[in-house]
Amino acid sequence: MRAIEGDQLTGRLIKAARALVGMSASDLASASGLNVITIKRAEAAAGVLALRPATSDAIIQALSAKGVRFIANGPDGSETGVVVTTKLPAGEA
C-alpha cells in the first residue's frame, strides 16, 4: 500500500474521507482555504479529478491533519481508498 498522489484523487474519496472524520463540506473548505463550491464540485465529479495541484494538495493536507490517509493498492495502484489513523492511549496498543 502507498499514499495516492493528487492526480489520483476522486470526488468519492474526498466525500468518504470527510464522512469518516465528521467534516462538512464547509469545514473542509475552511480547513483547506478553498471555496465550499470548489469542494462540492470536486465531490460531485465522476472519476479522477482534474484539479490544480495546489487545490488537490490543500484538500489532502486538510484531511491528513484529521488523520485521513488516501491509499493506493494493486500492481498499478488503481485500487484506491481512504483510512483514518488514530493514536491509541498508552497501554492499549
N, CA, C and O atoms as a GROMACS GRO file, in nm:
protein
  372
    1MET      N    1   0.084  -0.118   0.000
    1MET     CA    2   0.000   0.000   0.000
    1MET      C    3   0.088   0.124   0.000
    1MET      O    4   0.194   0.127   0.062
    2ARG      N    5   0.043   0.225  -0.070
    2ARG     CA    6   0.116   0.351  -0.073
    2ARG      C    7   0.017   0.466  -0.073
    2ARG      O    8  -0.101   0.446  -0.100
    3ALA      N    9   0.064   0.585  -0.044
    3ALA     CA   10  -0.022   0.703  -0.047
    3ALA      C   11  -0.050   0.740  -0.192
    3ALA      O   12   0.036   0.726  -0.278
    4ILE      N   13  -0.172   0.786  -0.217
    4ILE     CA   14  -0.203   0.828  -0.353
    4ILE      C   15  -0.152   0.970  -0.375
    4ILE      O   16  -0.129   1.045  -0.281
    5GLU      N   17  -0.135   1.003  -0.499
    5GLU     CA   18  -0.094   1.137  -0.540
    5GLU      C   19  -0.220   1.218  -0.570
    5GLU      O   20  -0.328   1.161  -0.587
    6GLY      N   21  -0.205   1.349  -0.577
    6GLY     CA   22  -0.318   1.436  -0.608
    6GLY      C   23  -0.384   1.404  -0.740
    6GLY      O   24  -0.504   1.428  -0.757
    7ASP      N   25  -0.307   1.348  -0.835
    7ASP     CA   26  -0.365   1.318  -0.966
    7ASP      C   27  -0.443   1.186  -0.966
    7ASP      O   28  -0.489   1.142  -1.072
    8GLN      N   29  -0.460   1.124  -0.850
    8GLN     CA   30  -0.542   1.004  -0.837
    8GLN      C   31  -0.667   1.031  -0.752
    8GLN      O   32  -0.747   0.940  -0.730
    9LEU      N   33  -0.683   1.152  -0.706
    9LEU     CA   34  -0.792   1.188  -0.617
    9LEU      C   35  -0.926   1.187  -0.690
    9LEU      O   36  -0.936   1.236  -0.802
   10THR      N   37  -1.028   1.131  -0.626
   10THR     CA   38  -1.163   1.132  -0.682
   10THR      C   39  -1.259   1.200  -0.585
   10THR      O   40  -1.230   1.214  -0.466
   11GLY      N   41  -1.372   1.242  -0.638
   11GLY     CA   42  -1.474   1.304  -0.554
   11GLY      C   43  -1.526   1.209  -0.448
   11GLY      O   44  -1.552   1.250  -0.335
   12ARG      N   45  -1.542   1.083  -0.484
   12ARG     CA   46  -1.589   0.983  -0.386
   12ARG      C   47  -1.491   0.967  -0.271
   12ARG      O   48  -1.532   0.952  -0.156
   13LEU      N   49  -1.362   0.970  -0.301
   13LEU     CA   50  -1.262   0.959  -0.194
   13LEU      C   51  -1.270   1.078  -0.099
   13LEU      O   52  -1.260   1.062   0.022
   14ILE      N   53  -1.286   1.198  -0.154
   14ILE     CA   54  -1.296   1.317  -0.070
   14ILE      C   55  -1.419   1.308   0.019
   14ILE      O   56  -1.411   1.333   0.139
   15LYS      N   57  -1.532   1.273  -0.040
   15LYS     CA   58  -1.657   1.265   0.036
   15LYS      C   59  -1.648   1.158   0.144
   15LYS      O   60  -1.693   1.178   0.256
   16ALA      N   61  -1.590   1.043   0.110
   16ALA     CA   62  -1.574   0.935   0.208
   16ALA      C   63  -1.483   0.980   0.323
   16ALA      O   64  -1.510   0.952   0.439
   17ALA      N   65  -1.375   1.048   0.288
   17ALA     CA   66  -1.281   1.095   0.389
   17ALA      C   67  -1.349   1.193   0.484
   17ALA      O   68  -1.332   1.185   0.606
   18ARG      N   69  -1.426   1.285   0.429
   18ARG     CA   70  -1.498   1.381   0.513
   18ARG      C   71  -1.592   1.310   0.608
   18ARG      O   72  -1.599   1.342   0.727
   19ALA      N   73  -1.665   1.211   0.555
   19ALA     CA   74  -1.761   1.137   0.637
   19ALA      C   75  -1.691   1.063   0.752
   19ALA      O   76  -1.741   1.060   0.864
   20LEU      N   77  -1.576   1.005   0.723
   20LEU     CA   78  -1.503   0.930   0.825
   20LEU      C   79  -1.458   1.016   0.942
   20LEU      O   80  -1.450   0.968   1.055
   21VAL      N   81  -1.430   1.142   0.916
   21VAL     CA   82  -1.383   1.231   1.024
   21VAL      C   83  -1.489   1.332   1.068
   21VAL      O   84  -1.460   1.421   1.148
   22GLY      N   85  -1.610   1.320   1.015
   22GLY     CA   86  -1.720   1.406   1.057
   22GLY      C   87  -1.708   1.551   1.015
   22GLY      O   88  -1.751   1.640   1.088
   23MET      N   89  -1.650   1.575   0.899
   23MET     CA   90  -1.637   1.712   0.848
   23MET      C   91  -1.747   1.741   0.746
   23MET      O   92  -1.781   1.655   0.665
   24SER      N   93  -1.800   1.861   0.750
   24SER     CA   94  -1.892   1.905   0.645
   24SER      C   95  -1.808   1.960   0.530
   24SER      O   96  -1.687   1.982   0.544
   25ALA      N   97  -1.872   1.982   0.416
   25ALA     CA   98  -1.803   2.044   0.303
   25ALA      C   99  -1.752   2.183   0.343
   25ALA      O  100  -1.645   2.225   0.301
   26SER      N  101  -1.830   2.251   0.424
   26SER     CA  102  -1.792   2.384   0.473
   26SER      C  103  -1.669   2.376   0.563
   26SER      O  104  -1.579   2.459   0.554
   27ASP      N  105  -1.665   2.274   0.650
   27ASP     CA  106  -1.549   2.254   0.737
   27ASP      C  107  -1.423   2.230   0.654
   27ASP      O  108  -1.317   2.287   0.681
   28LEU      N  109  -1.436   2.145   0.551
   28LEU     CA  110  -1.321   2.115   0.466
   28LEU      C  111  -1.276   2.239   0.388
   28LEU      O  112  -1.157   2.263   0.372
   29ALA      N  113  -1.373   2.317   0.342
   29ALA     CA  114  -1.339   2.440   0.271
   29ALA      C  115  -1.258   2.533   0.362
   29ALA      O  116  -1.156   2.589   0.320
   30SER      N  117  -1.304   2.550   0.485
   30SER     CA  118  -1.232   2.636   0.580
   30SER      C  119  -1.093   2.583   0.610
   30SER      O  120  -0.996   2.659   0.613
   31ALA      N  121  -1.083   2.452   0.633
   31ALA     CA  122  -0.955   2.392   0.670
   31ALA      C  123  -0.854   2.394   0.555
   31ALA      O  124  -0.733   2.400   0.577
   32SER      N  125  -0.906   2.390   0.432
   32SER     CA  126  -0.817   2.385   0.316
   32SER      C  127  -0.791   2.522   0.254
   32SER      O  128  -0.702   2.537   0.170
   33GLY      N  129  -0.869   2.622   0.294
   33GLY     CA  130  -0.855   2.754   0.236
   33GLY      C  131  -0.921   2.766   0.099
   33GLY      O  132  -0.893   2.859   0.024
   34LEU      N  133  -1.009   2.671   0.069
   34LEU     CA  134  -1.078   2.670  -0.060
   34LEU      C  135  -1.223   2.714  -0.042
   34LEU      O  136  -1.273   2.720   0.070
   35ASN      N  137  -1.289   2.744  -0.151
   35ASN     CA  138  -1.430   2.779  -0.151
   35ASN      C  139  -1.513   2.653  -0.138
   35ASN      O  140  -1.478   2.550  -0.195
   36VAL      N  141  -1.622   2.659  -0.064
   36VAL     CA  142  -1.709   2.542  -0.046
   36VAL      C  143  -1.764   2.493  -0.181
   36VAL      O  144  -1.788   2.374  -0.198
   37ILE      N  145  -1.783   2.583  -0.276
   37ILE     CA  146  -1.830   2.543  -0.409
   37ILE      C  147  -1.725   2.454  -0.477
   37ILE      O  148  -1.760   2.358  -0.545
   38THR      N  149  -1.598   2.485  -0.459
   38THR     CA  150  -1.490   2.402  -0.514
   38THR      C  151  -1.497   2.262  -0.457
   38THR      O  152  -1.483   2.164  -0.530
   39ILE      N  153  -1.518   2.251  -0.326
   39ILE     CA  154  -1.527   2.120  -0.260
   39ILE      C  155  -1.647   2.043  -0.314
   39ILE      O  156  -1.634   1.925  -0.349
   40LYS      N  157  -1.762   2.106  -0.321
   40LYS     CA  158  -1.884   2.038  -0.367
   40LYS      C  159  -1.873   1.995  -0.513
   40LYS      O  160  -1.918   1.886  -0.549
   41ARG      N  161  -1.814   2.079  -0.597
   41ARG     CA  162  -1.795   2.042  -0.738
   41ARG      C  163  -1.700   1.923  -0.750
   41ARG      O  164  -1.723   1.832  -0.829
   42ALA      N  165  -1.594   1.926  -0.673
   42ALA     CA  166  -1.497   1.815  -0.677
   42ALA      C  167  -1.564   1.685  -0.635
   42ALA      O  168  -1.544   1.582  -0.698
   43GLU      N  169  -1.644   1.690  -0.530
   43GLU     CA  170  -1.710   1.569  -0.481
   43GLU      C  171  -1.814   1.517  -0.579
   43GLU      O  172  -1.839   1.396  -0.584
   44ALA      N  173  -1.875   1.604  -0.654
   44ALA     CA  174  -1.979   1.564  -0.750
   44ALA      C  175  -1.922   1.510  -0.881
   44ALA      O  176  -1.993   1.445  -0.958
   45ALA      N  177  -1.796   1.537  -0.906
   45ALA     CA  178  -1.734   1.495  -1.033
   45ALA      C  179  -1.713   1.344  -1.037
   45ALA      O  180  -1.687   1.281  -0.935
   46ALA      N  181  -1.725   1.289  -1.156
   46ALA     CA  182  -1.703   1.145  -1.175
   46ALA      C  183  -1.556   1.118  -1.207
   46ALA      O  184  -1.492   1.198  -1.276
   47GLY      N  185  -1.505   1.009  -1.157
   47GLY     CA  186  -1.369   0.967  -1.191
   47GLY      C  187  -1.262   1.050  -1.124
   47GLY      O  188  -1.287   1.123  -1.029
   48VAL      N  189  -1.142   1.036  -1.177
   48VAL     CA  190  -1.026   1.109  -1.123
   48VAL      C  191  -1.044   1.257  -1.153
   48VAL      O  192  -1.081   1.296  -1.263
   49LEU      N  193  -1.016   1.339  -1.053
   49LEU     CA  194  -1.038   1.483  -1.065
   49LEU      C  195  -0.928   1.552  -1.143
   49LEU      O  196  -0.810   1.515  -1.134
   50ALA      N  197  -0.967   1.652  -1.217
   50ALA     CA  198  -0.871   1.736  -1.291
   50ALA      C  199  -0.854   1.867  -1.214
   50ALA      O  200  -0.894   1.973  -1.262
   51LEU      N  201  -0.795   1.857  -1.096
   51LEU     CA  202  -0.773   1.975  -1.012
   51LEU      C  203  -0.632   2.028  -1.031
   51LEU      O  204  -0.541   1.955  -1.070
   52ARG      N  205  -0.615   2.156  -1.002
   52ARG     CA  206  -0.480   2.212  -0.998
   52ARG      C  207  -0.406   2.144  -0.883
   52ARG      O  208  -0.465   2.113  -0.780
   53PRO      N  209  -0.277   2.121  -0.900
   53PRO     CA  210  -0.201   2.056  -0.792
   53PRO      C  211  -0.217   2.126  -0.657
   53PRO      O  212  -0.225   2.059  -0.554
   54ALA      N  213  -0.220   2.257  -0.656
   54ALA     CA  214  -0.235   2.330  -0.529
   54ALA      C  215  -0.370   2.301  -0.464
   54ALA      O  216  -0.379   2.296  -0.341
   55THR      N  217  -0.474   2.282  -0.545
   55THR     CA  218  -0.607   2.253  -0.492
   55THR      C  219  -0.611   2.114  -0.432
   55THR      O  220  -0.657   2.096  -0.319
   56SER      N  221  -0.564   2.014  -0.506
   56SER     CA  222  -0.566   1.877  -0.452
   56SER      C  223  -0.475   1.867  -0.330
   56SER      O  224  -0.509   1.797  -0.235
   57ASP      N  225  -0.361   1.935  -0.332
   57ASP     CA  226  -0.272   1.933  -0.215
   57ASP      C  227  -0.340   1.994  -0.093
   57ASP      O  228  -0.325   1.942   0.018
   58ALA      N  229  -0.413   2.103  -0.111
   58ALA     CA  230  -0.482   2.168   0.001
   58ALA      C  231  -0.587   2.075   0.061
   58ALA      O  232  -0.601   2.068   0.183
   59ILE      N  233  -0.661   2.005  -0.024
   59ILE     CA  234  -0.763   1.910   0.024
   59ILE      C  235  -0.697   1.796   0.099
   59ILE      O  236  -0.739   1.761   0.210
   60ILE      N  237  -0.594   1.738   0.040
   60ILE     CA  238  -0.525   1.625   0.102
   60ILE      C  239  -0.463   1.667   0.236
   60ILE      O  240  -0.473   1.593   0.334
   61GLN      N  241  -0.401   1.783   0.242
   61GLN     CA  242  -0.338   1.830   0.366
   61GLN      C  243  -0.441   1.856   0.475
   61GLN      O  244  -0.418   1.823   0.592
   62ALA      N  245  -0.553   1.916   0.439
   62ALA     CA  246  -0.657   1.945   0.539
   62ALA      C  247  -0.714   1.816   0.598
   62ALA      O  248  -0.737   1.807   0.718
   63LEU      N  249  -0.736   1.717   0.513
   63LEU     CA  250  -0.789   1.589   0.562
   63LEU      C  251  -0.681   1.509   0.634
   63LEU      O  252  -0.711   1.439   0.731
   64SER      N  253  -0.559   1.518   0.589
   64SER     CA  254  -0.448   1.448   0.657
   64SER      C  255  -0.431   1.498   0.800
   64SER      O  256  -0.396   1.421   0.890
   65ALA      N  257  -0.456   1.626   0.822
   65ALA     CA  258  -0.446   1.683   0.956
   65ALA      C  259  -0.548   1.621   1.052
   65ALA      O  260  -0.530   1.626   1.173
   66LYS      N  261  -0.653   1.561   0.997
   66LYS     CA  262  -0.756   1.493   1.077
   66LYS      C  263  -0.730   1.343   1.087
   66LYS      O  264  -0.811   1.270   1.143
   67GLY      N  265  -0.617   1.297   1.033
   67GLY     CA  266  -0.583   1.156   1.041
   67GLY      C  267  -0.618   1.075   0.918
   67GLY      O  268  -0.598   0.953   0.917
   68VAL      N  269  -0.668   1.139   0.814
   68VAL     CA  270  -0.706   1.069   0.691
   68VAL      C  271  -0.582   1.035   0.610
   68VAL      O  272  -0.490   1.116   0.598
   69ARG      N  273  -0.581   0.915   0.555
   69ARG     CA  274  -0.476   0.873   0.462
   69ARG      C  275  -0.543   0.819   0.338
   69ARG      O  276  -0.626   0.728   0.346
   70PHE      N  277  -0.507   0.873   0.223
   70PHE     CA  278  -0.555   0.823   0.094
   70PHE      C  279  -0.455   0.718   0.049
   70PHE      O  280  -0.335   0.745   0.045
   71ILE      N  281  -0.503   0.599   0.015
   71ILE     CA  282  -0.412   0.490  -0.018
   71ILE      C  283  -0.440   0.432  -0.155
   71ILE      O  284  -0.552   0.440  -0.207
   72ALA      N  285  -0.337   0.373  -0.213
   72ALA     CA  286  -0.349   0.302  -0.341
   72ALA      C  287  -0.289   0.164  -0.321
   72ALA      O  288  -0.193   0.146  -0.247
   73ASN      N  289  -0.347   0.067  -0.389
   73ASN     CA  290  -0.303  -0.071  -0.378
   73ASN      C  291  -0.306  -0.134  -0.515
   73ASN      O  292  -0.353  -0.073  -0.611
   74GLY      N  293  -0.258  -0.254  -0.525
   74GLY     CA  294  -0.259  -0.324  -0.652
   74GLY      C  295  -0.133  -0.295  -0.730
   74GLY      O  296  -0.062  -0.199  -0.702
   75PRO      N  297  -0.104  -0.379  -0.829
   75PRO     CA  298   0.020  -0.365  -0.905
   75PRO      C  299   0.034  -0.231  -0.976
   75PRO      O  300   0.145  -0.180  -0.992
   76ASP      N  301  -0.078  -0.174  -1.019
   76ASP     CA  302  -0.071  -0.046  -1.090
   76ASP      C  303  -0.124   0.070  -1.006
   76ASP      O  304  -0.133   0.182  -1.055
   77GLY      N  305  -0.158   0.043  -0.880
   77GLY     CA  306  -0.206   0.148  -0.792
   77GLY      C  307  -0.346   0.196  -0.821
   77GLY      O  308  -0.386   0.303  -0.775
   78SER      N  309  -0.422   0.118  -0.898
   78SER     CA  310  -0.555   0.162  -0.940
   78SER      C  311  -0.663   0.135  -0.836
   78SER      O  312  -0.776   0.182  -0.851
   79GLU      N  313  -0.632   0.061  -0.732
   79GLU     CA  314  -0.728   0.036  -0.624
   79GLU      C  315  -0.703   0.140  -0.516
   79GLU      O  316  -0.602   0.134  -0.445
   80THR      N  317  -0.794   0.235  -0.503
   80THR     CA  318  -0.774   0.345  -0.409
   80THR      C  319  -0.874   0.338  -0.295
   80THR      O  320  -0.981   0.279  -0.309
   81GLY      N  321  -0.839   0.399  -0.184
   81GLY     CA  322  -0.927   0.400  -0.069
   81GLY      C  323  -0.886   0.506   0.032
   81GLY      O  324  -0.793   0.584   0.009
   82VAL      N  325  -0.957   0.506   0.143
   82VAL     CA  326  -0.936   0.603   0.248
   82VAL      C  327  -0.932   0.530   0.382
   82VAL      O  328  -1.014   0.441   0.407
   83VAL      N  329  -0.838   0.565   0.467
   83VAL     CA  330  -0.834   0.514   0.603
   83VAL      C  331  -0.813   0.631   0.698
   83VAL      O  332  -0.762   0.736   0.658
   84VAL      N  333  -0.854   0.612   0.822
   84VAL     CA  334  -0.829   0.713   0.925
   84VAL      C  335  -0.739   0.650   1.029
   84VAL      O  336  -0.766   0.541   1.079
   85THR      N  337  -0.632   0.718   1.060
   85THR     CA  338  -0.540   0.669   1.161
   85THR      C  339  -0.562   0.745   1.290
   85THR      O  340  -0.586   0.866   1.291
   86THR      N  341  -0.555   0.673   1.399
   86THR     CA  342  -0.568   0.735   1.531
   86THR      C  343  -0.460   0.677   1.621
   86THR      O  344  -0.412   0.566   1.598
   87LYS      N  345  -0.424   0.751   1.721
   87LYS     CA  346  -0.328   0.702   1.819
   87LYS      C  347  -0.406   0.648   1.938
   87LYS      O  348  -0.491   0.716   1.995
   88LEU      N  349  -0.375   0.525   1.975
   88LEU     CA  350  -0.437   0.465   2.092
   88LEU      C  351  -0.373   0.521   2.218
   88LEU      O  352  -0.255   0.554   2.219
   89PRO      N  353  -0.453   0.531   2.325
   89PRO     CA  354  -0.394   0.573   2.452
   89PRO      C  355  -0.285   0.474   2.495
   89PRO      O  356  -0.290   0.357   2.458
   90ALA      N  357  -0.190   0.520   2.572
   90ALA     CA  358  -0.079   0.435   2.618
   90ALA      C  359  -0.133   0.309   2.683
   90ALA      O  360  -0.227   0.314   2.763
   91GLY      N  361  -0.072   0.196   2.649
   91GLY     CA  362  -0.112   0.069   2.708
   91GLY      C  363  -0.221  -0.004   2.634
   91GLY      O  364  -0.254  -0.117   2.671
   92GLU      N  365  -0.279   0.055   2.530
   92GLU     CA  366  -0.386  -0.010   2.455
   92GLU      C  367  -0.340  -0.065   2.321
   92GLU      O  368  -0.422  -0.120   2.247
   93ALA      N  369  -0.215  -0.052   2.289
   93ALA     CA  370  -0.165  -0.099   2.160
   93ALA      C  371  -0.148  -0.249   2.159
   93ALA      O  372  -0.106  -0.306   2.058
   0.00000   0.00000   0.00000
